[in-house]
């Protein structure tokens, strides 16, 4: 069985108002990951928290670094930690 992990991503750039959260949700659901995506008060940042197979989380990270058309990702900070199973689906907050 593949390693299970938890990751927090803080995405900085032109990421609000460009369907970024919808893009992340679709990517995460296709990869069968649980967690959430939300805009942060700083309009240049979005937070993603996701759990699941480490390899699939890496794929999500690769996709987030590109983003949807209209987005311009400048930086992605990541914090990896142990899987804890707190999420039951992937939602937009």
C-alpha positions in Angstrom: 0.0 0.0 0.0 1.3 3.5 -0.9 2.3 5.9 1.9 -0.5 8.2 3.1 0.3 11.8 3.9 -1.1 15.2 4.7 0.1 18.4 2.9 -0.6 22.1 3.4 0.1 24.3 0.4 0.1 28.0 0.4 -0.2 29.2 -3.2 0.9 32.8 -3.9 0.2 34.8 -7.1 -2.8 35.6 -9.2 -4.9 32.9 -7.7 -8.2 34.5 -6.7 -10.9 35.3 -9.1 -9.5 32.9 -11.8 -11.5 29.7 -10.8 -8.4 28.5 -8.9 -10.4 26.8 -6.1 -12.7 25.0 -8.6 -9.6 23.8 -10.5 -8.0 22.5 -7.4 -11.2 20.7 -6.3 -11.5 19.0 -9.6 -7.9 17.9 -9.6 -8.1 16.6 -6.0 -11.3 14.7 -6.7 -9.9 13.1 -9.8 -6.9 12.0 -7.7 -9.2 10.7 -4.9 -7.8 13.0 -2.3 -9.7 14.6 0.6 -9.3 18.0 2.1 -10.2 21.6 1.2 -9.2 24.7 -0.7 -9.9 28.3 0.4 -9.0 31.9 -0.4 -6.9 33.6 2.3 -7.5 37.2 3.4 -4.4 38.2 1.4 -5.9 38.2 -2.1 -2.7 36.9 -3.5 -2.9 33.6 -1.6 -4.9 30.4 -1.6 -4.6 27.6 1.0 -4.9 23.9 0.1 -4.9 21.1 2.7 -5.1 17.6 1.3 -4.7 14.0 2.5 -4.2 10.7 0.7 -1.7 8.7 -1.3 1.7 10.5 -1.3 2.2 10.0 -5.0 -1.2 11.5 -5.8 -0.5 14.5 -3.5 2.7 15.1 -5.4 0.6 15.1 -8.7 -1.8 17.6 -7.1 1.2 19.8 -6.1 2.5 19.6 -9.7 -0.9 20.7 -11.1 -1.3 23.5 -8.5 2.1 24.9 -9.6 0.6 25.4 -13.1 -3.0 26.3 -12.1 -5.9 27.0 -14.5 -5.8 29.4 -17.4 -5.8 33.0 -16.1 -3.9 32.1 -13.0 -0.2 33.0 -12.4 1.4 30.9 -9.7 4.5 32.6 -8.3 5.3 30.4 -5.3 4.0 27.3 -3.5 5.0 26.7 0.1 4.4 23.2 1.3 4.3 21.6 4.7 4.2 17.8 4.8 3.0 15.9 7.9 1.4 12.6 8.9 -1.9 11.4 7.5 -4.6 11.8 10.1 -7.8 11.0 8.2 -9.7 14.2 9.3 -11.2 14.9 5.9 -14.1 12.9 4.3 -14.3 14.7 0.9 -12.5 17.5 -0.9 -14.4 20.8 -0.6 -14.2 24.5 -1.3 -14.4 26.7 1.8 
